Amino acid sequence: MKEFKPIKRPLLPMPLDVKIEMSNLRHEGYNAEFVYNECKKLVKTGKSDIVSSESAAKWLVEYENVLLKAFMEQWDLDDPPKYWTGE
């Protein structure tokens, strides 16, 4: 059985570098799981083939649920749902 993870929402709005990174990765056609794994890899090793911003990667790893929902629901990152972004 998979372990239950509580939904973690940010208290502050999504940073600009996160919006830019997510927009670029979605435009390139990557899926959320692959992006999340690349973000974890960048945070742990300092290297990634697709993610360029380490601060964005840290935010996306911390708020995995936001990353997954943004990809699945194809959010407009300039106007993401307020209940998910801490605004």
N, CA, C and O atoms as a Tinker XYZ file with bonds, in Angstrom:
   348  protein
     1  N      0.842000   -1.166000    0.000000    73     2
     2  CA     0.000000    0.000000    0.000000    64     1     3
     3  C      0.899000    1.246000    0.000000    63     2     4     5
     4  O      1.917000    1.297000    0.691000    81     3
     5  N      0.500000    2.234000   -0.784000    73     3     6
     6  CA     1.270000    3.468000   -0.876000    64     5     7
     7  C      1.034000    4.326000    0.363000    63     6     8     9
     8  O     -0.088000    4.433000    0.858000    81     7
     9  N      2.108000    4.930000    0.850000    73     7    10
    10  CA     2.026000    5.783000    2.043000    64     9    11
    11  C      1.275000    7.075000    1.720000    63    10    12    13
    12  O      1.497000    7.687000    0.675000    81    11
    13  N      0.397000    7.476000    2.615000    73    11    14
    14  CA    -0.360000    8.709000    2.438000    64    13    15
    15  C      0.517000    9.915000    2.735000    63    14    16    17
    16  O      1.182000    9.973000    3.769000    81    15
    17  N      0.514000   10.882000    1.814000    73    15    18
    18  CA     1.252000   12.127000    2.021000    64    17    19
    19  C      0.242000   13.255000    2.137000    63    18    20    21
    20  O     -0.613000   13.403000    1.264000    81    19
    21  N      0.321000   14.046000    3.184000    73    19    22
    22  CA    -0.584000   15.198000    3.270000    64    21    23
    23  C     -0.254000   16.210000    2.170000    63    22    24    25
    24  O      0.896000   16.334000    1.749000    81    23
    25  N     -1.263000   16.919000    1.720000    73    23    26
    26  CA    -1.064000   17.929000    0.688000    64    25    27
    27  C     -0.363000   19.131000    1.304000    63    26    28    29
    28  O     -0.824000   19.706000    2.290000    81    27
    29  N      0.754000   19.493000    0.703000    73    27    30
    30  CA     1.533000   20.629000    1.203000    64    29    31
    31  C      1.357000   21.785000    0.230000    63    30    32    33
    32  O      1.681000   21.668000   -0.951000    81    31
    33  N      0.844000   22.893000    0.730000    73    31    34
    34  CA     0.637000   24.075000   -0.094000    64    33    35
    35  C      1.594000   25.178000    0.355000    63    34    36    37
    36  O      1.859000   25.327000    1.548000    81    35
    37  N      2.106000   25.944000   -0.594000    73    35    38
    38  CA     3.001000   27.048000   -0.232000    64    37    39
    39  C      2.256000   28.166000    0.480000    63    38    40    41
    40  O      1.066000   28.381000    0.245000    81    39
    41  N      2.956000   28.868000    1.340000    73    39    42
    42  CA     2.370000   30.009000    2.033000    64    41    43
    43  C      2.534000   31.297000    1.230000    63    42    44    45
    44  O      1.767000   32.242000    1.409000    81    43
    45  N      3.522000   31.336000    0.354000    73    43    46
    46  CA     3.799000   32.511000   -0.468000    64    45    47
    47  C      3.492000   32.206000   -1.932000    63    46    48    49
    48  O      3.460000   31.039000   -2.321000    81    47
    49  N      3.265000   33.236000   -2.750000    73    47    50
    50  CA     3.016000   33.019000   -4.179000    64    49    51
    51  C      4.174000   32.295000   -4.861000    63    50    52    53
    52  O      5.306000   32.318000   -4.379000    81    51
    53  N      3.875000   31.657000   -5.981000    73    51    54
    54  CA     4.872000   30.934000   -6.759000    64    53    55
    55  C      5.942000   31.915000   -7.254000    63    54    56    57
    56  O      5.614000   32.905000   -7.908000    81    55
    57  N      7.221000   31.646000   -6.947000    73    55    58
    58  CA     8.299000   32.541000   -7.398000    64    57    59
    59  C      8.395000   32.600000   -8.927000    63    58    60    61
    60  O      8.031000   31.650000   -9.621000    81    59
    61  N      8.887000   33.720000   -9.431000    73    59    62
    62  CA     9.001000   33.925000  -10.871000    64    61    63
    63  C      9.888000   32.868000  -11.529000    63    62    64    65
    64  O      9.554000   32.370000  -12.604000    81    63
    65  N     11.014000   32.518000  -10.901000    73    63    66
    66  CA    11.899000   31.524000  -11.520000    64    65    67
    67  C     11.218000   30.155000  -11.628000    63    66    68    69
    68  O     11.513000   29.393000  -12.548000    81    67
    69  N     10.320000   29.840000  -10.706000    73    67    70
    70  CA     9.574000   28.580000  -10.770000    64    69    71
    71  C      8.601000   28.622000  -11.955000    63    70    72    73
    72  O      8.480000   27.648000  -12.698000    81    71
    73  N      7.913000   29.747000  -12.125000    73    71    74
    74  CA     6.987000   29.890000  -13.249000    64    73    75
    75  C      7.715000   29.741000  -14.582000    63    74    76    77
    76  O      7.238000   29.059000  -15.489000    81    75
    77  N      8.872000   30.386000  -14.688000    73    75    78
    78  CA     9.652000   30.330000  -15.927000    64    77    79
    79  C     10.120000   28.911000  -16.200000    63    78    80    81
    80  O      9.987000   28.413000  -17.318000    81    79
    81  N     10.670000   28.256000  -15.178000    73    79    82
    82  CA    11.178000   26.886000  -15.343000    64    81    83
    83  C     10.049000   25.925000  -15.725000    63    82    84    85
    84  O     10.196000   25.128000  -16.651000    81    83
    85  N      8.924000   26.004000  -15.008000    73    83    86
    86  CA     7.800000   25.115000  -15.315000    64    85    87
    87  C      7.249000   25.367000  -16.708000    63    86    88    89
    88  O      6.906000   24.425000  -17.423000    81    87
    89  N      7.162000   26.624000  -17.094000    73    87    90
    90  CA     6.669000   26.970000  -18.424000    64    89    91
    91  C      7.567000   26.373000  -19.507000    63    90    92    93
    92  O      7.076000   25.793000  -20.475000    81    91
    93  N      8.875000   26.515000  -19.341000    73    91    94
    94  CA     9.820000   25.964000  -20.312000    64    93    95
    95  C      9.723000   24.439000  -20.385000    63    94    96    97
    96  O      9.728000   23.863000  -21.473000    81    95
    97  N      9.637000   23.794000  -19.228000    73    95    98
    98  CA     9.592000   22.322000  -19.205000    64    97    99
    99  C      8.293000   21.790000  -19.797000    63    98   100   101
   100  O      8.303000   20.777000  -20.498000    81    99
   101  N      7.182000   22.456000  -19.526000    73    99   102
   102  CA     5.904000   22.038000  -20.128000    64   101   103
   103  C      5.936000   22.248000  -21.627000    63   102   104   105
   104  O      5.453000   21.410000  -22.389000    81   103
   105  N      6.510000   23.379000  -22.058000    73   103   106
   106  CA     6.609000   23.679000  -23.491000    64   105   107
   107  C      7.428000   22.606000  -24.220000    63   106   108   109
   108  O      7.139000   22.264000  -25.366000    81   107
   109  N      8.444000   22.087000  -23.543000    73   107   110
   110  CA     9.286000   21.038000  -24.134000    64   109   111
   111  C      8.589000   19.673000  -24.161000    63   110   112   113
   112  O      9.071000   18.740000  -24.804000    81   111
   113  N      7.451000   19.559000  -23.460000    73   111   114
   114  CA     6.667000   18.325000  -23.519000    64   113   115
   115  C      7.016000   17.283000  -22.476000    63   114   116   117
   116  O      6.602000   16.130000  -22.601000    81   115
   117  N      7.767000   17.656000  -21.450000    73   115   118
   118  CA     8.121000   16.702000  -20.399000    64   117   119
   119  C      6.911000   16.433000  -19.506000    63   118   120   121
   120  O      6.048000   17.295000  -19.337000    81   119
   121  N      6.858000   15.227000  -18.936000    73   119   122
   122  CA     5.768000   14.931000  -17.999000    64   121   123
   123  C      6.200000   15.272000  -16.581000    63   122   124   125
   124  O      7.389000   15.399000  -16.288000    81   123
   125  N      5.211000   15.416000  -15.709000    73   123   126
   126  CA     5.453000   15.887000  -14.337000    64   125   127
   127  C      6.376000   14.966000  -13.554000    63   126   128   129
   128  O      7.241000   15.440000  -12.818000    81   127
   129  N      6.207000   13.673000  -13.698000    73   127   130
   130  CA     7.041000   12.731000  -12.936000    64   129   131
   131  C      8.511000   12.849000  -13.338000    63   130   132   133
   132  O      9.394000   12.847000  -12.480000    81   131
   133  N      8.767000   12.953000  -14.633000    73   131   134
   134  CA    10.134000   13.091000  -15.120000    64   133   135
   135  C     10.746000   14.400000  -14.623000    63   134   136   137
   136  O     11.897000   14.428000  -14.187000    81   135
   137  N      9.970000   15.481000  -14.693000    73   135   138
   138  CA    10.449000   16.785000  -14.224000    64   137   139
   139  C     10.753000   16.734000  -12.731000    63   138   140   141
   140  O     11.786000   17.239000  -12.290000    81   139
   141  N      9.861000   16.129000  -11.951000    73   139   142
   142  CA    10.084000   16.019000  -10.507000    64   141   143
   143  C     11.374000   15.255000  -10.213000    63   142   144   145
   144  O     12.164000   15.673000   -9.366000    81   143
   145  N     11.588000   14.148000  -10.901000    73   143   146
   146  CA    12.809000   13.357000  -10.691000    64   145   147
   147  C     14.055000   14.140000  -11.091000    63   146   148   149
   148  O     15.090000   14.031000  -10.434000    81   147
   149  N     13.968000   14.925000  -12.157000    73   147   150
   150  CA    15.104000   15.757000  -12.567000    64   149   151
   151  C     15.372000   16.867000  -11.546000    63   150   152   153
   152  O     16.524000   17.216000  -11.289000    81   151
   153  N     14.307000   17.416000  -10.971000    73   151   154
   154  CA    14.470000   18.434000   -9.931000    64   153   155
   155  C     15.155000   17.837000   -8.704000    63   154   156   157
   156  O     16.057000   18.451000   -8.134000    81   155
   157  N     14.725000   16.639000   -8.296000    73   155   158
   158  CA    15.371000   15.969000   -7.155000    64   157   159
   159  C     16.835000   15.715000   -7.451000    63   158   160   161
   160  O     17.693000   15.903000   -6.589000    81   159
   161  N     17.119000   15.287000   -8.674000    73   159   162
   162  CA    18.497000   15.014000   -9.077000    64   161   163
   163  C     19.342000   16.287000   -9.006000    63   162   164   165
   164  O     20.476000   16.249000   -8.529000    81   163
   165  N     18.797000   17.413000   -9.478000    73   163   166
   166  CA    19.531000   18.678000   -9.437000    64   165   167
   167  C     19.777000   19.119000   -7.998000    63   166   168   169
   168  O     20.862000   19.604000   -7.677000    81   167
   169  N     18.791000   18.957000   -7.140000    73   167   170
   170  CA    18.942000   19.344000   -5.738000    64   169   171
   171  C     20.008000   18.489000   -5.051000    63   170   172   173
   172  O     20.806000   19.003000   -4.268000    81   171
   173  N     20.021000   17.187000   -5.342000    73   171   174
   174  CA    20.968000   16.277000   -4.675000    64   173   175
   175  C     22.381000   16.355000   -5.252000    63   174   176   177
   176  O     23.360000   16.373000   -4.506000    81   175
   177  N     22.483000   16.401000   -6.585000    73   175   178
   178  CA    23.800000   16.297000   -7.212000    64   177   179
   179  C     24.302000   17.592000   -7.837000    63   178   180   181
   180  O     25.485000   17.719000   -8.152000    81   179
   181  N     23.394000   18.557000   -8.015000    73   179   182
   182  CA    23.788000   19.794000   -8.676000    64   181   183
   183  C     23.804000   19.690000  -10.184000    63   182   184   185
   184  O     24.270000   20.607000  -10.861000    81   183
   185  N     23.295000   18.572000  -10.734000    73   183   186
   186  CA    23.305000   18.354000  -12.184000    64   185   187
   187  C     21.945000   17.876000  -12.665000    63   186   188   189
   188  O     21.289000   17.063000  -12.013000    81   187
   189  N     21.532000   18.392000  -13.813000    73   187   190
   190  CA    20.316000   17.953000  -14.471000    64   189   191
   191  C     20.455000   18.244000  -15.956000    63   190   192   193
   192  O     21.067000   19.238000  -16.348000    81   191
   193  N     19.888000   17.379000  -16.772000    73   191   194
   194  CA    19.939000   17.586000  -18.219000    64   193   195
   195  C     18.873000   18.574000  -18.691000    63   194   196   197
   196  O     19.004000   19.159000  -19.766000    81   195
   197  N     17.808000   18.764000  -17.888000    73   195   198
   198  CA    16.709000   19.596000  -18.366000    64   197   199
   199  C     16.349000   20.769000  -17.459000    63   198   200   201
   200  O     15.804000   21.764000  -17.937000    81   199
   201  N     16.638000   20.679000  -16.171000    73   199   202
   202  CA    16.273000   21.740000  -15.227000    64   201   203
   203  C     17.490000   22.632000  -15.012000    63   202   204   205
   204  O     18.579000   22.149000  -14.701000    81   203
   205  N     17.294000   23.955000  -15.183000    73   203   206
   206  CA    18.442000   24.856000  -15.098000    64   205   207
   207  C     18.500000   25.660000  -13.807000    63   206   208   209
   208  O     19.578000   26.106000  -13.414000    81   207
   209  N     17.373000   25.856000  -13.140000    73   207   210
   210  CA    17.347000   26.687000  -11.940000    64   209   211
   211  C     17.296000   25.824000  -10.681000    63   210   212   213
   212  O     16.323000   25.112000  -10.434000    81   211
   213  N     18.367000   25.906000   -9.892000    73   211   214
   214  CA    18.410000   25.111000   -8.668000    64   213   215
   215  C     17.384000   25.598000   -7.642000    63   214   216   217
   216  O     16.795000   24.793000   -6.921000    81   215
   217  N     17.172000   26.905000   -7.577000    73   215   218
   218  CA    16.180000   27.413000   -6.619000    64   217   219
   219  C     14.770000   26.985000   -7.021000    63   218   220   221
   220  O     13.953000   26.665000   -6.157000    81   219
   221  N     14.477000   26.977000   -8.319000    73   219   222
   222  CA    13.173000   26.495000   -8.791000    64   221   223
   223  C     13.037000   25.002000   -8.508000    63   222   224   225
   224  O     11.969000   24.542000   -8.103000    81   223
   225  N     14.102000   24.252000   -8.716000    73   223   226
   226  CA    14.069000   22.810000   -8.458000    64   225   227
   227  C     13.783000   22.531000   -6.987000    63   226   228   229
   228  O     12.999000   21.636000   -6.669000    81   227
   229  N     14.406000   23.283000   -6.095000    73   227   230
   230  CA    14.153000   23.095000   -4.656000    64   229   231
   231  C     12.692000   23.368000   -4.323000    63   230   232   233
   232  O     12.079000   22.620000   -3.562000    81   231
   233  N     12.134000   24.430000   -4.886000    73   231   234
   234  CA    10.732000   24.777000   -4.637000    64   233   235
   235  C      9.814000   23.678000   -5.168000    63   234   236   237
   236  O      8.862000   23.281000   -4.497000    81   235
   237  N     10.104000   23.186000   -6.377000    73   235   238
   238  CA     9.257000   22.152000   -6.984000    64   237   239
   239  C      9.344000   20.826000   -6.234000    63   238   240   241
   240  O      8.358000   20.093000   -6.160000    81   239
   241  N     10.499000   20.513000   -5.685000    73   239   242
   242  CA    10.633000   19.298000   -4.881000    64   241   243
   243  C      9.847000   19.459000   -3.582000    63   242   244   245
   244  O      9.171000   18.531000   -3.141000    81   243
   245  N      9.939000   20.629000   -2.980000    73   243   246
   246  CA     9.224000   20.865000   -1.727000    64   245   247
   247  C      7.709000   20.844000   -1.929000    63   246   248   249
   248  O      6.970000   20.339000   -1.085000    81   247
   249  N      7.256000   21.397000   -3.051000    73   247   250
   250  CA     5.820000   21.464000   -3.331000    64   249   251
   251  C      5.476000   20.577000   -4.526000    63   250   252   253
   252  O      4.960000   21.053000   -5.538000    81   251
   253  N      5.764000   19.300000   -4.397000    73   251   254
   254  CA     5.521000   18.309000   -5.454000    64   253   255
   255  C      4.064000   18.344000   -5.924000    63   254   256   257
   256  O      3.792000   18.214000   -7.118000    81   255
   257  N      3.133000   18.519000   -4.988000    73   255   258
   258  CA     1.713000   18.530000   -5.359000    64   257   259
   259  C      1.377000   19.679000   -6.309000    63   258   260   261
   260  O      0.555000   19.516000   -7.211000    81   259
   261  N      2.000000   20.823000   -6.115000    73   259   262
   262  CA     1.766000   21.959000   -7.002000    64   261   263
   263  C      2.285000   21.630000   -8.394000    63   262   264   265
   264  O      1.609000   21.888000   -9.389000    81   263
   265  N      3.474000   21.064000   -8.465000    73   263   266
   266  CA     4.051000   20.658000   -9.744000    64   265   267
   267  C      3.123000   19.695000  -10.478000    63   266   268   269
   268  O      2.833000   19.892000  -11.658000    81   267
   269  N      2.660000   18.663000   -9.790000    73   267   270
   270  CA     1.808000   17.655000  -10.426000    64   269   271
   271  C      0.483000   18.257000  -10.895000    63   270   272   273
   272  O      0.053000   18.006000  -12.021000    81   271
   273  N     -0.164000   19.049000  -10.040000    73   271   274
   274  CA    -1.442000   19.663000  -10.419000    64   273   275
   275  C     -1.268000   20.637000  -11.585000    63   274   276   277
   276  O     -2.102000   20.678000  -12.490000    81   275
   277  N     -0.198000   21.411000  -11.567000    73   275   278
   278  CA     0.046000   22.380000  -12.640000    64   277   279
   279  C      0.206000   21.681000  -13.985000    63   278   280   281
   280  O     -0.290000   22.161000  -15.004000    81   279
   281  N      0.895000   20.552000  -13.983000    73   279   282
   282  CA     1.076000   19.804000  -15.224000    64   281   283
   283  C     -0.223000   19.124000  -15.649000    63   282   284   285
   284  O     -0.601000   19.192000  -16.819000    81   283
   285  N     -0.913000   18.466000  -14.708000    73   283   286
   286  CA    -2.139000   17.734000  -15.041000    64   285   287
   287  C     -3.254000   18.672000  -15.499000    63   286   288   289
   288  O     -3.962000   18.372000  -16.461000    81   287
   289  N     -3.411000   19.796000  -14.820000    73   287   290
   290  CA    -4.509000   20.712000  -15.119000    64   289   291
   291  C     -4.119000   21.816000  -16.098000    63   290   292   293
   292  O     -4.940000   22.667000  -16.441000    81   291
   293  N     -2.861000   21.799000  -16.547000    73   291   294
   294  CA    -2.332000   22.777000  -17.495000    64   293   295
   295  C     -2.651000   24.204000  -17.069000    63   294   296   297
   296  O     -3.266000   24.979000  -17.801000    81   295
   297  N     -2.207000   24.519000  -15.853000    73   295   298
   298  CA    -2.438000   25.846000  -15.297000    64   297   299
   299  C     -1.844000   26.936000  -16.170000    63   298   300   301
   300  O     -0.824000   26.740000  -16.831000    81   299
   301  N     -2.496000   28.081000  -16.162000    73   299   302
   302  CA    -1.904000   29.304000  -16.680000    64   301   303
   303  C     -0.994000   29.785000  -15.548000    63   302   304   305
   304  O     -1.490000   30.246000  -14.521000    81   303
   305  N      0.300000   29.688000  -15.714000    73   303   306
   306  CA     1.227000   29.988000  -14.626000    64   305   307
   307  C      1.265000   31.468000  -14.257000    63   306   308   309
   308  O      1.748000   31.829000  -13.183000    81   307
   309  N      0.758000   32.326000  -15.142000    73   307   310
   310  CA     0.655000   33.741000  -14.800000    64   309   311
   311  C     -0.576000   34.005000  -13.932000    63   310   312   313
   312  O     -0.687000   35.060000  -13.307000    81   311
   313  N     -1.490000   33.047000  -13.897000    73   311   314
   314  CA    -2.689000   33.175000  -13.075000    64   313   315
   315  C     -3.074000   31.802000  -12.514000    63   314   316   317
   316  O     -4.154000   31.291000  -12.808000    81   315
   317  N     -2.177000   31.199000  -11.695000    73   315   318
   318  CA    -2.480000   29.872000  -11.155000    64   317   319
   319  C     -3.611000   29.961000  -10.122000    63   318   320   321
   320  O     -3.861000   31.032000   -9.569000    81   319
   321  N     -4.290000   28.845000   -9.863000    73   319   322
   322  CA    -5.356000   28.864000   -8.855000    64   321   323
   323  C     -4.823000   29.369000   -7.511000    63   322   324   325
   324  O     -3.792000   28.902000   -7.026000    81   323
   325  N     -5.521000   30.305000   -6.933000    73   323   326
   326  CA    -5.064000   30.934000   -5.683000    64   325   327
   327  C     -4.961000   29.937000   -4.539000    63   326   328   329
   328  O     -4.073000   30.058000   -3.694000    81   327
   329  N     -5.862000   28.947000   -4.497000    73   327   330
   330  CA    -5.836000   27.988000   -3.388000    64   329   331
   331  C     -4.605000   27.100000   -3.410000    63   330   332   333
   332  O     -4.313000   26.455000   -2.402000    81   331
   333  N     -3.867000   27.036000   -4.518000    73   331   334
   334  CA    -2.664000   26.213000   -4.576000    64   333   335
   335  C     -1.385000   27.003000   -4.411000    63   334   336   337
   336  O     -0.349000   26.431000   -4.074000    81   335
   337  N     -1.433000   28.285000   -4.638000    73   335   338
   338  CA    -0.187000   29.039000   -4.694000    64   337   339
   339  C      0.093000   29.900000   -3.484000    63   338   340   341
   340  O      1.108000   30.596000   -3.446000    81   339
   341  N     -0.766000   29.872000   -2.509000    73   339   342
   342  CA    -0.507000   30.619000   -1.289000    64   341   343
   343  C     -0.876000   32.083000   -1.363000    63   342   344   345
   344  O     -0.535000   32.854000   -0.467000    81   343
   345  N     -1.571000   32.480000   -2.420000    73   343   346
   346  CA    -1.959000   33.895000   -2.563000    64   345   347
   347  C     -3.280000   34.136000   -1.884000    63   346   348
   348  O     -3.781000   35.260000   -1.890000    81   347
